[in-house]
Amino acid sequence: MRYGPLLEIIEYMDRQRVEWLFLIISALLGRGYRRLAKRFCPIYAKENVKRMYDAYHDLGGNDAATRLKDNLLSMPEKPEERED
């Protein structure tokens, strides 16, 4: 039995997985840090963060993004009103 083509497919799938992991974590970090700077995270953004993190984790991503996700999900959903 010849495994060459099968190994090529497996290597290709592994490369694609790594590329998807990189894209997801890049998007998660970029959006996350912008939200942290604003000091609030609306509900739609929290849902987006959850979906990106779940996809990242399902692809085998490590927990490097867990702290960021947890911080974002614990933020208020509306900006604080300032008393001037």
N, C-alpha and C positions, 0 to 999 in steps of 0.2 A: 504494500500500500504506500502510495506517495503522499507525504504530508506537506510538501512545499507550498502548494496553494492555500491549504488550510492555515499554515503558520503565517503566511502573508496576510490573510484575512484577520487573524487574531492580532497581529502586530498593528495592522491598520486600525482596528477597533480600539486598541489600547491607546494609540496616538490620538484618536478622536476623543476618547474619554478625557485624556489629559487636557486637550484643547478646550473642551466644554467646561472642565473644572476651572481652568484659568479664566475663561470668559465669565462664568458665574461669580467667582470670588472677586473678580475685578469690578463687576457691576455692583455687587453687594457692598464692597468696601467704599466705592465711589459714592454711591447713594447714601450709605450709612454715615459717612463722615460729613456730608453736606447737611444731613438731618441733625447730627449732633451739634454742628455749629449753629443751627437755628434754634436749638433747645426745645424742639417739639417734633412730634412725629404723628401726622394724621392717620386715621384708621386705615385709609386706602394704602398708605405707604407701609404701614405695619403688615398688612396682608401681603403686599408685594415682597417685603423682606422675608416673611415666613415661607412663601413659595420658593424664592431663590435659595434660601438656606436649605429647605427640604430637598430641592433638586441637587444642590451641592453635596449634601450629606449622602443622598441615595447613590450618587456617582462614586462614592468612596472618599470624599473629601474629609480631611481630618477636622478636628475641632478648633482650628485657628480662628474661625469666624464666629464661634459660639458666644464669646464675650461681647462682641459688637452687636450681634443679634439680640442678646439678652438686654443690653443697654438700650437699644432702640425700642424694644417692646415695652420697657418700663417707663419710657418717657411720656409726658403728658401729650394728649392728642390735639390740644389747642395751645396757641402761644399764651403766655401769662400776660394778663392785663397789667399795665403799669399805672401806678398812681402818681401823677405829676403834681 
